[in-house]
Amino acid sequence: MQSAIRMVVAALAVVAALVYFFSSSEEKGGVPILDWLRDPEGSRDRHAAHLAGEDDPALGGSLNAGAALPAGPAPRWSGRALRLDGTPVGGLALRAGPAELGRTTTDEQGRFTLPPDAQSERVQLDGEQWVLLGSGSVATGTAQDEVQLVVAPRTSLAGRVTDATGAPIEGALVAASMPLALAAGDAVTIQLAANYERRALTDAEGRFKVTELPLLPLVRIEATKPGYQRLRRPLPENPSVEVEIVLELADGAQPR
């Protein structure tokens, strides 16, 4: 009789220990066995969330817990838009990063302020009237640098390349370029590329179109193709009019 009582007591102790163990596992992110018995499906979901780390606020799983944000206002980038000679460009429409960050426009002195949290490297010209020649940050001696944009009026050039007989030349390379670094004035304090260049190849009819050109007097047009003499000429005063480029055969080259 006493042995039977001891066996019952031992069994009850084992059951009590198991119940305590499983019910206390919630502290480690597990699911108590009693909850599992009452709601198996919901317990499986909570257990899966625990394994995925979604129940840990430190891992960003709880939106209700929130996150501490840095105190103070968000940074605001500011800067200037200039021509190559350093004169300001007013009324220049800009886009700062994604569309949701909004747009801004330069004032008469070419100055602008970007929306909060905008990144200077994502500033883009909003429209097709201007072409961006270069951009960069300028140290101001304060906690926030200044953005400098160098722009020029935009144009394009279309035309046709032929030989001396008027036959079209297919596959000729037409390049429009200008020496940016040499043309920049002292007011441009960022480092620009040595040259700005745009290229196009002629089609079967000898036609080409070079886009995103700066409308500046230093732009030069160059047309080349193996077997023909290289031709260089300034950008026409009215680039909207199609140009005719005639390439002469190189010395010793045979007509094609």
C-alpha positions as CSV (number, residue, x, y, z in Angstrom):
1,M,0.0,0.0,0.0
2,Q,2.8,2.4,0.9
3,S,4.6,1.6,-2.3
4,A,1.6,2.4,-4.3
5,I,1.2,5.8,-2.5
6,R,4.9,6.6,-3.2
7,M,4.4,5.8,-6.9
8,V,1.4,8.1,-7.1
9,V,3.2,10.9,-5.3
10,A,6.2,10.5,-7.6
11,A,4.0,10.5,-10.7
12,L,2.3,13.7,-9.5
13,A,5.7,15.3,-8.9
14,V,6.8,14.5,-12.4
15,V,3.6,15.9,-13.9
16,A,3.9,19.1,-11.8
17,A,7.5,19.5,-12.9
18,L,6.6,19.1,-16.6
19,V,3.7,21.6,-16.3
20,Y,6.0,24.1,-14.6
21,F,8.7,23.7,-17.2
22,F,6.5,24.1,-20.2
23,S,4.4,26.9,-18.7
24,S,7.5,28.9,-17.9
25,S,9.0,28.5,-21.4
26,E,7.2,31.7,-22.5
27,E,10.0,33.8,-20.9
28,K,12.4,32.4,-23.6
29,G,10.0,33.0,-26.4
30,G,8.5,29.5,-26.5
31,V,4.8,28.6,-26.4
32,P,3.4,27.1,-23.1
33,I,2.1,23.6,-23.5
34,L,-1.2,24.6,-21.8
35,D,-1.7,27.3,-24.4
36,W,-0.9,24.8,-27.1
37,L,-3.5,22.4,-25.8
38,R,-6.1,25.2,-25.6
39,D,-5.3,26.8,-29.0
40,P,-3.0,24.6,-31.2
41,E,-3.3,26.7,-34.4
42,G,-2.7,30.0,-32.7
43,S,0.2,28.6,-30.7
44,R,1.9,27.4,-33.9
45,D,1.6,30.9,-35.4
46,R,3.2,32.4,-32.2
47,H,6.0,29.8,-32.3
48,A,6.7,30.5,-35.9
49,A,6.9,34.3,-35.2
50,H,9.3,33.6,-32.4
51,L,11.6,31.5,-34.6
52,A,11.5,34.3,-37.2
53,G,12.5,36.9,-34.6
54,E,9.3,38.9,-35.2
55,D,8.4,39.0,-31.5
56,D,11.7,40.7,-30.5
57,P,11.4,44.5,-30.5
58,A,15.2,44.7,-30.8
59,L,14.9,43.1,-34.3
60,G,12.3,45.5,-35.5
61,G,9.4,43.0,-35.3
62,S,7.0,45.1,-33.2
63,L,5.7,48.3,-34.8
64,N,3.8,49.2,-31.6
65,A,7.0,49.2,-29.6
66,G,8.3,52.1,-31.8
67,A,11.9,53.2,-32.2
68,A,13.8,56.1,-30.8
69,L,14.4,58.9,-33.4
70,P,17.3,61.4,-33.1
71,A,16.3,64.6,-31.5
72,G,16.3,67.9,-33.5
73,P,15.2,68.9,-37.0
74,A,16.2,66.8,-40.0
75,P,19.1,68.1,-42.1
76,R,18.4,70.4,-45.0
77,W,20.7,70.5,-47.9
78,S,21.3,73.9,-49.6
79,G,23.4,75.0,-52.5
80,R,23.7,77.0,-55.7
81,A,23.2,76.5,-59.4
82,L,25.8,78.2,-61.6
83,R,26.8,78.5,-65.2
84,L,30.4,77.7,-66.3
85,D,31.4,81.4,-66.0
86,G,30.0,81.4,-62.4
87,T,26.9,83.4,-63.0
88,P,23.9,82.2,-61.0
89,V,20.9,80.4,-62.6
90,G,17.6,81.5,-61.2
91,G,14.3,79.7,-61.7
92,L,16.0,76.3,-62.2
93,A,13.6,73.5,-61.3
94,L,15.1,70.6,-59.3
95,R,14.0,67.2,-58.1
96,A,15.6,66.0,-54.9
97,G,15.7,62.2,-54.7
98,P,12.5,60.2,-54.9
99,A,9.3,62.0,-56.0
100,E,7.9,61.9,-52.5
101,L,10.6,64.3,-51.3
102,G,9.2,67.0,-53.5
103,R,10.7,69.6,-55.8
104,T,12.4,73.0,-55.4
105,T,13.4,75.9,-57.5
106,T,16.5,78.2,-57.4
107,D,16.1,81.9,-56.5
108,E,17.6,84.8,-58.4
109,Q,21.0,84.1,-56.8
110,G,20.8,80.5,-57.9
111,R,20.3,79.3,-54.3
112,F,18.1,76.4,-53.3
113,T,17.2,74.4,-50.3
114,L,16.3,70.7,-50.6
115,P,13.5,69.0,-48.7
116,P,14.5,67.3,-45.4
117,D,16.4,64.0,-45.7
118,A,17.1,64.6,-49.4
119,Q,20.5,63.3,-50.5
120,S,22.6,65.7,-52.6
121,E,23.8,63.1,-55.0
122,R,20.2,62.5,-56.0
123,V,19.5,66.1,-57.1
124,Q,18.3,66.1,-60.7
125,L,17.2,68.8,-63.1
126,D,13.5,68.8,-63.4
127,G,12.8,69.5,-67.1
128,E,14.7,69.5,-70.4
129,Q,15.7,73.1,-70.8
130,W,19.1,72.6,-69.0
131,V,21.9,70.0,-69.0
132,L,23.9,69.2,-65.9
133,L,27.7,69.5,-66.5
134,G,28.8,68.6,-63.0
135,S,27.9,68.6,-59.3
136,G,29.6,68.2,-56.0
137,S,29.7,69.3,-52.3
138,V,31.5,72.4,-51.2
139,A,32.8,72.7,-47.6
140,T,31.3,75.7,-45.8
141,G,33.1,75.4,-42.5
142,T,29.8,74.4,-40.8
143,A,28.3,71.0,-40.0
144,Q,26.5,71.0,-43.4
145,D,28.3,71.3,-46.8
146,E,26.8,73.1,-49.7
147,V,25.8,71.5,-53.0
148,Q,27.0,73.1,-56.2
149,L,25.4,72.4,-59.6
150,V,27.0,73.5,-62.9
151,V,24.5,73.7,-65.7
152,A,24.1,75.0,-69.3
153,P,21.2,75.5,-71.7
154,R,20.4,72.2,-73.4
155,T,20.3,71.7,-77.2
156,S,20.6,68.9,-79.7
157,L,22.2,68.5,-83.1
158,A,20.9,66.5,-86.1
159,G,22.2,66.2,-89.6
160,R,23.6,64.0,-92.3
161,V,27.1,62.8,-93.2
162,T,27.9,62.3,-96.9
163,D,31.0,61.9,-99.1
164,A,32.0,64.3,-101.9
165,T,29.5,62.7,-104.3
166,G,26.6,63.2,-101.9
167,A,26.3,59.5,-101.1
168,P,25.5,58.8,-97.4
169,I,28.2,57.5,-95.1
170,E,26.9,54.8,-92.7
171,G,28.7,54.2,-89.4
172,A,30.4,57.5,-89.2
173,L,31.0,58.7,-85.6
174,V,29.8,62.2,-84.8
175,A,31.0,63.5,-81.5
176,A,30.3,66.8,-79.8
177,S,32.6,67.8,-77.0
178,M,33.9,70.8,-75.0
179,P,36.8,71.3,-72.5
180,L,34.9,71.7,-69.2
181,A,37.9,72.1,-66.9
182,L,39.4,74.9,-69.0
183,A,36.1,76.7,-69.5
184,A,35.1,76.8,-65.8
185,G,35.4,80.2,-64.1
186,D,36.8,80.8,-60.6
187,A,33.4,80.8,-59.0
188,V,33.0,77.1,-59.9
189,T,34.7,75.5,-56.9
190,I,33.9,71.8,-57.6
191,Q,36.1,69.6,-59.7
192,L,34.6,69.0,-63.2
193,A,35.5,66.4,-65.7
194,A,38.1,67.4,-68.3
195,N,35.7,67.2,-71.2
196,Y,32.0,66.9,-71.8
197,E,31.2,64.7,-74.8
198,R,28.2,63.1,-76.5
199,R,28.4,60.7,-79.5
200,A,26.2,59.2,-82.2
201,L,26.6,56.9,-85.2
202,T,25.1,57.6,-88.6
203,D,22.5,55.3,-90.0
204,A,22.2,53.8,-93.5
205,E,21.1,57.2,-94.8
206,G,24.0,59.0,-93.1
207,R,21.7,60.6,-90.5
208,F,22.6,61.2,-86.9
209,K,21.3,63.0,-83.8
210,V,23.4,64.1,-80.8
211,T,21.3,64.9,-77.7
212,E,21.9,66.5,-74.3
213,L,24.4,69.1,-75.7
214,P,25.3,72.3,-73.8
215,L,24.5,75.3,-75.9
216,L,28.0,76.9,-75.5
217,P,30.4,78.5,-78.0
218,L,33.2,76.1,-77.0
219,V,31.4,73.0,-78.2
220,R,33.1,71.4,-81.2
221,I,31.7,68.8,-83.7
222,E,33.9,66.1,-85.0
223,A,33.0,63.5,-87.6
224,T,35.3,60.5,-88.3
225,K,35.3,57.1,-90.1
226,P,38.2,54.9,-91.2
227,G,39.2,55.8,-94.8
228,Y,38.0,59.4,-94.5
229,Q,39.7,62.6,-93.3
230,R,38.7,63.8,-89.8
231,L,36.5,66.9,-89.9
232,R,36.1,69.4,-87.0
233,R,33.8,72.4,-86.9
234,P,32.2,74.6,-84.2
235,L,28.6,74.0,-83.1
236,P,26.3,75.9,-85.4
237,E,24.8,79.1,-84.1
238,N,21.4,77.6,-84.7
239,P,21.6,73.9,-83.7
240,S,18.0,73.3,-84.5
241,V,18.8,73.4,-88.2
242,E,20.1,70.1,-89.7
243,V,23.7,70.3,-90.7
244,E,25.4,68.7,-93.7
245,I,28.8,67.2,-93.1
246,V,30.9,66.2,-96.0
247,L,33.9,63.8,-95.4
248,E,36.7,63.7,-97.9
249,L,38.6,60.4,-98.6
250,A,41.8,60.0,-96.8
251,D,45.0,60.0,-98.8
252,G,45.4,56.8,-100.7
253,A,41.9,55.6,-99.8
254,Q,39.7,54.1,-102.5
255,P,36.1,55.2,-103.1
256,R,33.6,52.8,-101.6
